[in-house]
Structure formats: C-alpha cells, structure tokens
Amino acid sequence: AFRVAKQVRTETGITRGAVSVGSVAVELAEKICGDLATCRLLLLGAGEAGTRVARSLQSRGVAGLIFTNRTFDRAAELSAELGGMAVHFDHWPTALKDVDIVIGATAARERLLSVEDLAPHLAVRGDRPLFFVDLAVPRDFDPALNTLEGVYLHDMDSLQVLARRSLTEREQEMARCEELIAVQVAEFDAWIR
C-alpha cells in the first residue's frame, strides 16, 4: 500500500495543482511575487476566508503581515496570533506602497479600491508587481485594477475557475493511478500465492 501510494504520487499528476480557492491564491502569489520570503501582505477584513489565506501565505514564508478590520481589536488579535502589525481601517491605503499582496475579505457594501484610488500608490512603488486577491462578495476591488501595468487582480470567480481546472486535471490522472494500483495488486496477489 505504501509502495503503490508513493508510486502514484511520483509517477502521476494526481497531486499537482491547487483545488481550493485559498490554495490557488497562494500558488498565484508565489508565481507573481516569486520568493514569498521577500513579500509583504495586507489583509483587509479578518473573517474566516481571508484569515485562512493569510495563514497559508504566512506558512509559506511571507515576510510581513499587516491586518486591518473595521473592528480594530480583531485586527490586533490576528496580528498577535500570526505575528504582524494591525492598522486602523481608515489607514490601510497608506500601506499599499509597501505591500506586495492585498487580500480583500470584507463585508463592505461598496468597493474599497478603484483605479483612481490606486494610481498614486503605484507611482511610488516602482516596478514591483502588486497582487490582489478579492474574496469578498460583493467585490472589494474594482475589476478595472487588472488593466493597470504590474497589477494582478483575481476574484472568487477566477480562482474557482483555476481550482476547477486543477481538479479536472487530477481526475484525468485517475485512470493512470488505477493502472498502477492494479499492477501492484496483481504482483502482491502473485506473491501471496
């Protein structure tokens, strides 16, 4: 069982690709930002979804964490738990010049960031890319942010499409996995006899 499990993992693509929205966001962050140890993260909203992605990015080595929430105490609590800094919700835009990844996970009824709001912050960033993950419904960020040079915006819809694509690829690997298992079962059966 252990031998065939190892063979299935190493000889097929059954474990390749992220299949959850959070995992896809982390994979994209790594592709866009490169070494996460040099990246800084800003989390808007301290709900379950955003916190999970922040934890995942932190476990992959994100260097700096900044948390904000409409209730400052929740942001402070999260920064104490994960190691980072809490900022008051009214002040989060000032962090845009310093961060590489922004996760929007608020319950705001209006968009928090438009192209016009972001433009002045991009001017002082230089050539560093800025990656946005919008987990909010309705969206926290204007979809037009994706039209800006060096800005990458992914929302729940695009993350789910990527997760489904990975899941489909894994399902296609099942036939190969079953073949490998059948060979090992036959060899084991012959050995038993």
Secondary structure, DSSP 8 states (H G I E B T S, - for coil): -HHHHHHHHHHS-TT-S--SHHHHHHHHHHHHHS-GGG-EEEEES-SHHHHHHHHHHHHTT-SEEEEEESSHHHHHHHHHHHT-EEEEGGGGGGGGGT-SEEEE----SS-SB-HHHHHHHHHTTTT--EEEEE--SS-SB-GGGGGSTTEEEEEHHHHHHHHHHHHHHHHHHHHHHHHHHHHHHHHHHHHH-
